[in-house]
Amino acid sequence: MALIVFRNGAYMVLHTLAIEPNLQGQGLGSEIIRFCQEKAKGKGYLALRLDIVPENQPARIFYEKNGFSYAGNADLGRRIEGIPMFSLFELNWDG
């Protein structure tokens, strides 16, 4: 799947979703995703977007399980040593 080209501001960006390890596996992450999706829809956004470190397979599996689609890798210009590229994911409901 290719990243849909929405006008700037047409999508909500979710940064750094993390659940404390001893609370993982209880559905909290999925609940947060649903909450963010409802908020984004309510504000008129067309999609949720996020990025992960490409090697983070548990995050990839989690986001795909929650309806996100992989949309490629990109250099986001963050200049984080050792992480030149990020894997992009998006959850679209319009477009």
Backbone torsions as a table, in degrees:
resi	resn	phi	psi	omega
1	MET	NA	138.2	177.3
2	ALA	-96.1	149.9	176.6
3	LEU	-61.6	128.1	177.0
4	ILE	-74.4	136.2	-179.2
5	VAL	-87.9	100.0	175.1
6	PHE	-98.9	153.4	174.6
7	ARG	-62.1	152.0	179.1
8	ASN	-55.9	132.4	-179.9
9	GLY	91.3	-2.2	-179.6
10	ALA	-86.8	-5.6	179.9
11	TYR	-131.7	150.4	176.1
12	MET	-94.7	138.1	178.8
13	VAL	-105.2	127.9	178.4
14	LEU	-102.3	119.4	-179.1
15	HIS	-109.9	132.4	168.3
16	THR	52.7	73.9	171.5
17	LEU	-88.6	119.0	179.9
18	ALA	-138.7	138.2	177.3
19	ILE	-117.5	132.2	177.4
20	GLU	-52.4	133.1	-174.9
21	PRO	-49.9	-40.1	-177.4
22	ASN	-75.6	-5.0	176.8
23	LEU	-107.7	-3.0	-179.8
24	GLN	-67.7	153.5	178.2
25	GLY	84.8	8.0	-179.2
26	GLN	-106.9	5.7	178.9
27	GLY	87.6	4.6	-178.1
28	LEU	-65.0	-41.6	179.7
29	GLY	-61.8	-43.9	178.6
30	SER	-64.8	-36.9	177.6
31	GLU	-64.6	-40.6	177.9
32	ILE	-64.7	-42.6	177.4
33	ILE	-59.4	-46.9	179.3
34	ARG	-60.9	-42.3	178.4
35	PHE	-60.5	-47.4	179.9
36	CYS	-63.1	-40.0	178.9
37	GLN	-63.4	-45.9	178.8
38	GLU	-60.8	-44.1	178.9
39	LYS	-62.9	-44.5	-179.4
40	ALA	-63.2	-45.3	178.3
41	LYS	-61.1	-43.9	-179.5
42	GLY	-62.3	-25.7	179.3
43	LYS	-96.0	5.1	175.8
44	GLY	87.3	9.3	176.9
45	TYR	-71.1	156.7	-178.7
46	LEU	-101.5	-11.4	-175.9
47	ALA	-165.8	162.0	168.2
48	LEU	-109.2	138.0	176.2
49	ARG	-127.7	150.4	176.6
50	LEU	-156.2	168.3	176.9
51	ASP	-137.7	154.1	178.2
52	ILE	-136.9	162.6	170.7
53	VAL	-66.1	128.9	-174.4
54	PRO	-51.8	-32.9	-177.4
55	GLU	-80.1	-3.0	-175.9
56	ASN	-82.8	77.9	-177.7
57	GLN	-62.9	-39.9	177.5
58	PRO	-59.1	-39.4	178.5
59	ALA	-67.0	-43.1	178.6
60	ARG	-56.9	-48.6	-179.9
61	ILE	-62.2	-44.2	-179.7
62	PHE	-60.0	-49.6	-177.2
63	TYR	-67.0	-39.9	177.5
64	GLU	-64.2	-38.8	176.8
65	LYS	-61.8	-28.0	-179.2
66	ASN	-97.6	19.9	170.9
67	GLY	94.0	-2.3	178.9
68	PHE	-77.8	149.5	176.5
69	SER	-114.4	139.8	175.9
70	TYR	-66.9	134.0	-176.4
71	ALA	-126.0	18.4	176.5
72	GLY	105.8	177.1	178.1
73	ASN	-108.9	149.3	179.8
74	ALA	-151.8	151.3	171.0
75	ASP	-85.6	112.9	-177.3
76	LEU	-91.7	6.9	177.0
77	GLY	69.7	24.5	-177.8
78	ARG	-81.5	-17.1	177.9
79	ARG	55.9	44.9	175.7
80	ILE	-92.4	120.1	-177.2
81	GLU	-57.8	129.5	178.2
82	GLY	85.6	-6.3	179.1
83	ILE	-130.7	76.4	-177.9
84	PRO	-75.3	-26.3	-176.4
85	MET	-124.7	152.8	175.8
86	PHE	-125.9	147.8	174.3
87	SER	-88.2	129.8	-177.5
88	LEU	-99.0	140.3	176.9
89	PHE	-133.8	149.4	176.7
90	GLU	-145.5	152.5	176.8
91	LEU	-123.6	108.6	-176.3
92	ASN	-104.5	140.9	172.9
93	TRP	-126.2	0.3	177.7
94	ASP	-156.3	149.5	177.6
95	GLY	144.5	NA	NA
